[in-house]
Amino acid sequence: MAGLFITFEGIDGSGKSTQAKVLADTLRDEGHDVILTREPGGSPGAEEIRTLVLEGDPDRWSAQTELLLFTAARRDHLERLIDPALAAGKIVICDRFADSSRIYQGSRSGDLRAMVDALHTLMIGREPDLTFVIDMDPDTGHSRAKGRGGTEERFEDFGAGLQAQMREGFLDLALEYADRCVVVDGGRAIESVAADVAQIARNRLG
């Protein structure tokens, strides 16, 4: 039996990481074999790259260099965790995947979308079966993200303006990939968002 690959996307502070975890717990409780992972990261090598791209000065890397680092991390993640789990019939839930590169690196510095897509075709070659785009007011999301007080705030440090640009990008992407993307209003109570997400996932599983 083939597995199911579910991803969560959205701006920083949208609540997608929380919703990914809640869905994983819900589906496990319903008897499914679920792997919860994240990007960048998810494998030892990719976690090392995560530190490089998410910490430090906002101008530490150009968008082109970021793209190469993210693609390297994604390839390792795919080889070592995602592909084997899907081949074993498991549900893989991933907090961010290639759509984040299409938005963050693809549009942050000029128009690099063609480069993002070319690298994805060459090195990754897999799309999710179902993608939840958790939509959030960019100012609220930015405040939430900065309020966490962690060290992985390089993208948040670009400011709320970037988050507004990224939000529009994710909504456009959801239209482009309407066969797999579902936009969910993340500005509600966690439980309400989770209930909608779980029902959509069950429908896709069914």
Residue, then its C-alpha position, 0 to 999 in steps of 0.5 A: m500500500a502506498g503511503l500518503f505525503i501531507t505537508f503544511e505551509g504558511i508564513d512564520g507564526s501561522g500555527k502550521s507547526t502546531q497543526a502538523k503535530v496535532l494532525a499527526d497525533t490525531l491520525r495515530d490515535e485513529g490507527h495510522d502509522v504516521i511520521l512527523t518531520r520538518e524542513p529544513g531538517g528531518s535527517p541528521g545532515a539536513e538538521e545541520i544545514r537547518t542551523l546554517v540557514l535559519e540562524g544568524d544575520p538576515d544577509r548571511w546568504s543570498a537567495q541563490t545560496e539559500l536555495l542550494l542549501f535548502t535543496a541539499a537538505r531536502r534531498d538528504h531528507l527525501e533519501r533518508l526518511i520521506d521516500p522510505a517511509l512512503a514506500a513502507g505505506k506510512i503517512v508522512i506529515c512534513d512541516r514545510f517542503a518545496d512550496s516554501s522554497r518556491i515562495y521564500q527563495g523563489s520570490r524574495s530576491g527578484d524572480l528565482r522561481a524558474m531556478v527553484d522549479a528546475l532544481h526541484t525537478l532535477m534533485i527532488g521530483r516529488e510533490p505532496d499528495l495534500t498540502f495545507v496552507i495555513d493562512m494568517d494575517p502577516d502582522t499577527g504571524h510576525s508578532r507570534a514568530k518574534g514572540r517565541g524568543g528562539t534562535e531560528e529567527r533569520f527570516e523573521d528578522f527580514g520584517a513583517g513586510l516580507q511576511a505580507q509578501m510571502r502570504e500573497g505568494f502562498l495564496d497564489l501557490a494554492l491556486e496554482y496547485a489547487d489539486r493538492c492545496v487547501v487553504v485553512d484560516g489559521g486565525r481561529a482557535i487551535e481546536s477549530v483549525a485542527a478539526d477542519v484539518a483532520q476532516i480534510a485529511r480523513n477525506r483524502l485518506g478515504 
